[in-house]
Structure formats: C-alpha cells, structure tokens
C-alpha cells in the first residue's frame, strides 16, 4: 500500500524541448525548422476516397438547399408579378368604368378574355 501512495504522489517530470544551443545564423527568436517531407502528411488511398465521398455528399446537399431556396424565390416573384398584373387590370377597368357605361365595360371585359384565350 505504501508503494501505491509513493508512486501516486511522486512528481512527474515536465516535458520540455531540450536546449539546442545557439543558432548559427543568430536568430534565436525563430522556431527551429524540421526537414521538408512532402509525403509525410499523405494518408492512404482509402482515406482519400472516403474524404471525396464525404465532400461529394456535402456538395450535393448544398446544391439541393440552393435549388430549394431559388425555387422558393422564383415562386414569390411569380406570385408578386401575378398580383401586380391583377391589380393593374382592375385599375384599368375602374378607369374605363368612370367614362363608360357599366354594361359596356362588362362586355369589353368578356371580349378581351375571349381574345386572350384565342391568342394563348
């Protein structure tokens, strides 16, 4: 039991970088550089394939979200345009009604609707 207590209370040695001495170029404030090894960070082919699959899934999700946002935007725009067109049409018929007889305005309305149906 005394050995367990002794090992538990023993102070651990701090892990520090060993002193390198004076740098040859005199720039002691710079971090010491390590050798350049371009292939050191590369993973396996399977790992790269997994990352590519993950990125493809993320891009597909982003594209889907952007398309949803754009369709919603287009829906709002078309609804607004239709609403404005109806409002303009109503204002135009009100202006005609001020100058003409009511029955004649109704006849013109029906006639214009027939023409629209024929043209479209």
N, CA, C and O of each residue as an XYZ file, in Angstrom:
480
protein
N       0.818     -1.184      0.000
C       0.000      0.000      0.000
C       0.864      1.251      0.000
O       0.503      2.244     -0.632
N       1.970      1.229      0.676
C       2.852      2.390      0.722
C       3.490      2.642     -0.649
O       3.823      3.782     -0.974
N       3.660      1.598     -1.448
C       4.250      1.807     -2.780
C       3.262      2.510     -3.705
O       3.653      3.308     -4.558
N       1.982      2.206     -3.526
C       0.976      2.863     -4.354
C       0.919      4.351     -4.049
O       0.809      5.174     -4.958
N       0.991      4.690     -2.785
C       0.934      6.092     -2.387
C       2.182      6.816     -2.872
O       2.110      7.962     -3.314
N       3.307      6.155     -2.790
C       4.560      6.789     -3.202
C       4.565      7.077     -4.697
O       5.045      8.130     -5.118
N       4.032      6.149     -5.513
C       4.022      6.385     -6.959
C       2.997      7.435     -7.337
O       3.193      8.188     -8.291
N       1.904      7.487     -6.591
C       0.868      8.457     -6.910
C       1.301      9.877     -6.577
O       0.932     10.817     -7.281
N       2.090     10.044     -5.500
C       2.483     11.385     -5.079
C       3.795     11.840     -5.696
O       4.175     13.000     -5.537
N       4.486     10.969     -6.386
C       5.764     11.349     -6.985
C       5.517     12.371     -8.089
O       4.670     12.155     -8.956
N       6.246     13.476     -8.061
C       6.028     14.500     -9.096
C       6.522     14.013    -10.447
O       7.590     13.412    -10.561
N       5.711     14.290    -11.476
C       6.119     13.892    -12.818
C       7.067     14.941    -13.381
O       6.929     16.132    -13.101
N       8.010     14.498    -14.158
C       8.981     15.418    -14.733
C       8.333     16.200    -15.867
O       7.645     15.613    -16.702
N       8.537     17.487    -15.911
C       7.939     18.271    -17.000
C       8.603     17.920    -18.322
O       9.818     17.736    -18.397
N       7.787     17.832    -19.354
C       8.318     17.517    -20.674
C       8.625     18.831    -21.386
O       7.713     19.571    -21.754
N       9.899     19.114    -21.578
C      10.304     20.336    -22.259
C      11.178     19.966    -23.437
O      11.725     18.865    -23.518
N      11.293     20.908    -24.341
C      12.149     20.708    -25.512
C      13.592     20.886    -25.058
O      13.915     21.887    -24.420
N      14.456     19.941    -25.373
C      15.854     20.098    -24.945
C      16.491     21.303    -25.623
O      16.168     21.627    -26.765
N      17.391     21.957    -24.917
C      18.048     23.143    -25.439
C      18.910     22.767    -26.633
O      19.620     21.762    -26.607
N      18.843     23.563    -27.656
C      19.590     23.300    -28.881
C      20.930     24.041    -28.901
O      21.809     23.711    -29.697
N      21.083     25.009    -28.056
C      22.293     25.831    -28.110
C      22.037     27.050    -28.975
O      20.898     27.316    -29.359
N      23.060     27.771    -29.274
C      22.922     28.976    -30.086
C      22.763     28.601    -31.554
O      23.437     27.700    -32.054
N      21.868     29.302    -32.234
C      21.689     29.059    -33.666
C      22.853     29.691    -34.424
O      23.415     30.702    -34.003
N      23.194     29.080    -35.532
C      24.360     29.526    -36.290
C      24.129     30.910    -36.903
O      25.040     31.737    -36.948
N      22.891     31.153    -37.378
C      22.640     32.443    -38.029
C      22.311     33.553    -37.033
O      22.165     34.712    -37.422
N      22.194     33.202    -35.742
C      21.982     34.225    -34.727
C      20.540     34.611    -34.508
O      20.275     35.532    -33.735
N      19.598     33.956    -35.148
C      18.183     34.294    -34.985
C      17.553     33.330    -33.977
O      16.834     32.404    -34.354
N      17.830     33.557    -32.710
C      17.347     32.641    -31.691
C      15.841     32.743    -31.468
O      15.243     31.826    -30.905
N      15.222     33.828    -31.896
C      13.788     34.003    -31.660
C      12.933     33.167    -32.611
O      11.740     32.991    -32.367
N      13.529     32.644    -33.700
C      12.774     31.798    -34.629
C      12.698     30.371    -34.116
O      13.605     29.883    -33.442
N      11.586     29.708    -34.454
C      11.442     28.289    -34.129
C      12.379     27.473    -34.993
O      12.573     27.797    -36.164
N      12.961     26.427    -34.448
C      13.814     25.573    -35.289
C      12.958     24.823    -36.305
O      11.881     24.323    -35.979
N      13.448     24.751    -37.534
C      12.699     24.127    -38.613
C      13.019     22.647    -38.685
O      14.095     22.194    -38.293
N      12.042     21.908    -39.202
C      12.286     20.487    -39.421
C      12.469     20.248    -40.916
O      12.207     21.136    -41.728
N      12.911     19.070    -41.271
C      13.165     18.751    -42.665
C      11.860     18.738    -43.446
O      10.811     18.370    -42.918
N      11.936     19.142    -44.704
C      10.764     19.173    -45.575
C      10.520     17.779    -46.138
O      11.349     17.232    -46.865
N       9.372     17.219    -45.790
C       8.996     15.897    -46.287
C       7.584     16.002    -46.865
O       6.606     15.943    -46.120
N       7.470     16.155    -48.184
C       6.154     16.406    -48.784
C       5.184     15.243    -48.662
O       3.974     15.471    -48.677
N       5.652     14.016    -48.543
C       4.740     12.879    -48.484
C       4.413     12.469    -47.052
O       3.751     11.453    -46.838
N       4.861     13.236    -46.082
C       4.667     12.856    -44.686
C       3.203     12.944    -44.273
O       2.752     12.136    -43.462
N       2.444     13.908    -44.810
C       1.064     14.108    -44.370
C       0.041     13.317    -45.153
O      -1.144     13.352    -44.824
N       0.466     12.605    -46.179
C      -0.477     11.876    -47.017
C      -1.053     10.679    -46.282
O      -0.355      9.985    -45.543
N      -2.334     10.454    -46.501
C      -2.976      9.285    -45.926
C      -3.061      8.173    -46.941
O      -2.415      8.213    -47.988
N      -3.846      7.205    -46.627
C      -3.992      6.079    -47.544
C      -4.989      6.434    -48.630
O      -5.721      7.418    -48.525
N      -5.008      5.620    -49.675
C      -5.929      5.834    -50.784
C      -7.380      5.704    -50.311
O      -8.247      6.466    -50.738
N      -7.634      4.745    -49.434
C      -8.995      4.540    -48.923
C      -9.475      5.774    -48.147
O     -10.635      6.178    -48.241
N      -8.556      6.352    -47.387
C      -8.931      7.536    -46.609
C      -9.283      8.694    -47.538
O     -10.248      9.419    -47.297
N      -8.496      8.864    -48.603
C      -8.791      9.933    -49.572
C     -10.126      9.680    -50.254
O     -10.890     10.616    -50.488
N     -10.413      8.420    -50.576
C     -11.688      8.081    -51.205
C     -12.849      8.412    -50.269
O     -13.869      8.940    -50.712
N     -12.702      8.107    -48.986
C     -13.746      8.427    -48.010
C     -13.969      9.940    -47.940
O     -15.107     10.407    -47.893
N     -12.872     10.696    -47.934
C     -12.997     12.151    -47.891
C     -13.703     12.676    -49.141
O     -14.525     13.589    -49.054
N     -13.383     12.101    -50.299
C     -14.038     12.527    -51.538
C     -15.522     12.226    -51.507
O     -16.335     13.040    -51.944
N     -15.880     11.050    -50.989
C     -17.302     10.696    -50.880
C     -18.023     11.679    -49.961
O     -19.121     12.149    -50.262
N     -17.382     11.977    -48.840
C     -17.981     12.901    -47.875
C     -18.173     14.285    -48.510
O     -19.228     14.899    -48.354
N     -17.148     14.773    -49.227
C     -17.247     16.086    -49.845
C     -18.310     16.100    -50.946
O     -19.008     17.099    -51.125
N     -18.432     14.993    -51.681
C     -19.465     14.914    -52.717
C     -20.852     14.977    -52.086
O     -21.751     15.627    -52.618
N     -21.024     14.300    -50.949
C     -22.314     14.329    -50.265
C     -22.621     15.736    -49.767
O     -23.757     16.200    -49.866
N     -21.613     16.411    -49.236
C     -21.808     17.781    -48.741
C     -22.192     18.708    -49.889
O     -23.107     19.522    -49.761
N     -21.484     18.577    -51.016
C     -21.785     19.439    -52.166
C     -23.186     19.172    -52.708
O     -23.885     20.102    -53.109
N     -23.601     17.896    -52.722
C     -24.946     17.565    -53.202
C     -25.994     18.204    -52.293
O     -26.990     18.748    -52.770
N     -25.763     18.136    -50.988
C     -26.702     18.728    -50.024
C     -26.769     20.250    -50.208
O     -27.850     20.839    -50.188
N     -25.605     20.874    -50.385
C     -25.576     22.319    -50.601
C     -26.333     22.702    -51.871
O     -27.088     23.674    -51.890
N     -26.118     21.921    -52.931
C     -26.791     22.203    -54.199
C     -28.307     22.070    -54.037
O     -29.070     22.893    -54.542
N     -28.727     21.028    -53.329
C     -30.156     20.815    -53.093
C     -30.755     21.987    -52.312
O     -31.836     22.477    -52.640
N     -30.041     22.425    -51.281
C     -30.536     23.547    -50.480
C     -30.612     24.829    -51.315
O     -31.563     25.601    -51.189
N     -29.604     25.051    -52.168
C     -29.623     26.244    -53.017
C     -30.779     26.194    -54.002
O     -31.426     27.210    -54.254
N     -31.042     25.020    -54.561
C     -32.155     24.881    -55.503
C     -33.490     25.129    -54.813
O     -34.372     25.780    -55.373
N     -33.637     24.609    -53.593
C     -34.876     24.857    -52.845
C     -35.064     26.349    -52.597
O     -36.163     26.884    -52.750
N     -33.989     27.004    -52.217
C     -34.057     28.444    -51.944
C     -34.421     29.210    -53.214
O     -35.234     30.133    -53.178
N     -33.816     28.822    -54.336
C     -34.084     29.513    -55.598
C     -35.521     29.283    -56.060
O     -36.161     30.217    -56.544
N     -36.046     28.055    -55.921
C     -37.431     27.799    -56.324
C     -38.403     28.593    -55.461
O     -39.405     29.109    -55.956
N     -38.105     28.687    -54.178
C     -38.963     29.487    -53.287
C     -38.930     30.951    -53.709
O     -39.960     31.626    -53.711
N     -37.746     31.440    -54.067
C     -37.600     32.826    -54.509
C     -38.384     33.058    -55.806
O     -39.084     34.060    -55.945
N     -38.259     32.128    -56.746
C     -38.982     32.254    -58.010
C     -40.495     32.202    -57.791
O     -41.246     32.923    -58.449
N     -40.938     31.350    -56.870
C     -42.368     31.250    -56.569
C     -42.887     32.590    -56.030
O     -43.956     33.054    -56.426
N     -42.118     33.204    -55.124
C     -42.527     34.501    -54.580
C     -42.571     35.561    -55.673
O     -43.489     36.381    -55.709
N     -41.586     35.546    -56.560
C     -41.523     36.539    -57.636
C     -42.727     36.396    -58.562
O     -43.365     37.390    -58.909
N     -43.043     35.154    -58.966
C     -44.183     34.962    -59.872
C     -45.492     35.348    -59.196
O     -46.371     35.932    -59.829
N     -45.626     35.021    -57.903
C     -46.848     35.388    -57.188
C     -46.995     36.910    -57.138
O     -48.090     37.446    -57.311
N     -45.879     37.592    -56.901
C     -45.913     39.051    -56.842
C     -46.258     39.649    -58.200
O     -47.038     40.598    -58.286
N     -45.675     39.092    -59.264
C     -45.977     39.602    -60.611
C     -47.438     39.394    -60.963
O     -48.082     40.284    -61.520
N     -47.963     38.218    -60.638
C     -49.382     37.952    -60.915
C     -50.281     38.912    -60.141
O     -51.269     39.424    -60.667
N     -49.921     39.141    -58.895
C     -50.717     40.043    -58.058
C     -50.709     41.461    -58.644
O     -51.739     42.135    -58.685
N     -49.537     41.896    -59.092
C     -49.446     43.237    -59.686
C     -50.240     43.322    -60.988
O     -50.892     44.330    -61.257
N     -50.183     42.262    -61.792
C     -50.922     42.261    -63.058
C     -52.426     42.345    -62.798
O     -53.133     43.085    -63.482
N     -52.911     41.599    -61.822
C     -54.336     41.639    -61.473
C     -54.721     43.038    -60.996
O     -55.782     43.559    -61.340
N     -53.837     43.632    -60.199
C     -54.113     44.973    -59.676
C     -54.171     46.001    -60.817
O     -55.053     46.859    -60.835
N     -53.235     45.911    -61.761
C     -53.231     46.823    -62.895
C     -54.488     46.656    -63.742
O     -55.085     47.636    -64.188
N     -54.881     45.403    -63.959
C     -56.078     45.122    -64.755
C     -57.320     45.720    -64.079
O     -58.181     46.315    -64.727
N     -57.377     45.542    -62.781
C     -58.525     46.067    -62.026
C     -58.570     47.595    -62.111
O     -59.635     48.187    -62.286
N     -57.395     48.222    -61.983
C     -57.339     49.684    -62.062
C     -57.738     50.172    -63.456
O     -58.397     51.200    -63.605
N     -57.326     49.417    -64.465
C     -57.663     49.814    -65.833
C     -59.175     49.740    -66.063
O     -59.764     50.632    -66.674
N     -59.797     48.662    -65.566
C     -61.248     48.543    -65.735
C     -62.005     49.587    -64.922
O     -63.065     50.052    -65.341
N     -61.470     49.955    -63.771
C     -62.117     51.014    -62.986
C     -62.053     52.344    -63.734
O     -63.005     53.124    -63.722
N     -60.913     52.590    -64.385
C     -60.773     53.830    -65.153
C     -61.753     53.841    -66.329
O     -62.350     54.872    -66.639
N     -61.910     52.689    -66.977
C     -62.887     52.604    -68.070
C     -64.302     52.801    -67.547
O     -65.122     53.444    -68.203
N     -64.594     52.259    -66.379
C     -65.943     52.355    -65.827
C     -66.322     53.796    -65.507
O     -67.500     54.153    -65.536
N     -65.330     54.619    -65.205
C     -65.616     56.030    -64.919
C     -66.166     56.733    -66.161
O     -67.048     57.588    -66.077
N     -65.626     56.353    -67.298
C     -66.023     57.068    -68.519
C     -67.160     56.384    -69.268
O     -67.952     57.057    -69.926
N     -67.255     55.043    -69.180
C     -68.254     54.326    -69.964
C     -69.370     53.774    -69.082
O     -69.317     53.816    -67.853
N     -70.355     53.270    -69.755
C     -71.467     52.644    -69.079
C     -71.026     51.300    -68.517
O     -70.144     50.655    -69.084
N     -71.622     50.872    -67.415
C     -71.225     49.650    -66.725
C     -71.381     48.408    -67.611
O     -70.496     47.553    -67.640
N     -72.494     48.308    -68.327
C     -72.729     47.113    -69.157
C     -71.715     47.031    -70.293
O     -71.271     45.944    -70.664
N     -71.358     48.171    -70.831
C     -70.382     48.168    -71.924
C     -69.016     47.704    -71.416
O     -68.314     46.969    -72.110
N     -68.642     48.127    -70.217
C     -67.366     47.695    -69.619
C     -67.372     46.182    -69.425
O     -66.372     45.517    -69.696
N     -68.494     45.637    -68.955
C     -68.604     44.185    -68.768
C     -68.440     43.456    -70.101
O     -67.771     42.425    -70.173
N     -69.058     44.002    -71.163
C     -68.931     43.391    -72.487
C     -67.479     43.415    -72.967
O     -66.978     42.422    -73.493
N     -66.815     44.542    -72.787
C     -65.409     44.655    -73.194
C     -64.534     43.655    -72.435
O     -63.621     43.055    -73.003
N     -64.823     43.488    -71.163
C     -64.074     42.536    -70.340
C     -64.199     41.128    -70.911
O     -63.204     40.427    -71.092
N     -65.421     40.733    -71.188
C     -65.650     39.385    -71.734
C     -64.969     39.223    -73.089
O     -64.379     38.183    -73.382
N     -65.059     40.266    -73.906
C     -64.450     40.208    -75.237
C     -62.928     40.079    -75.135
O     -62.317     39.302    -75.868
N     -62.321     40.840    -74.228
C     -60.862     40.763    -74.048
C     -60.442     39.399    -73.542
O     -59.403     38.877    -73.947
N     -61.233     38.822    -72.667
C     -60.904     37.487    -72.164
C     -60.953     36.457    -73.285
O     -60.117     35.556    -73.345
N     -61.937     36.594    -74.173
C     -62.021     35.667    -75.319
C     -60.794     35.809    -76.209
O     -60.226     34.817    -76.668
N     -60.390     37.061    -76.448
C     -59.194     37.305    -77.268
C     -57.938     36.732    -76.629
O     -57.075     36.187    -77.317
N     -57.839     36.856    -75.322
C     -56.680     36.291    -74.621
C     -56.652     34.787    -74.755
O     -55.588     34.199    -74.948
N     -57.817     34.151    -74.655
C     -57.885     32.703    -74.762
C     -57.510     32.250    -76.159
O     -56.861     31.218    -76.331
N     -57.921     33.029    -77.170
C     -57.594     32.660    -78.558
C     -56.113     32.803    -78.827
O     -55.529     31.977    -79.529
N     -55.485     33.854    -78.273
C     -54.070     34.102    -78.517
C     -53.176     33.110    -77.802
O     -52.120     32.752    -78.324
N     -53.565     32.662    -76.633
C     -52.689     31.773    -75.864
C     -52.874     30.310    -76.212
O     -52.203     29.450    -75.643
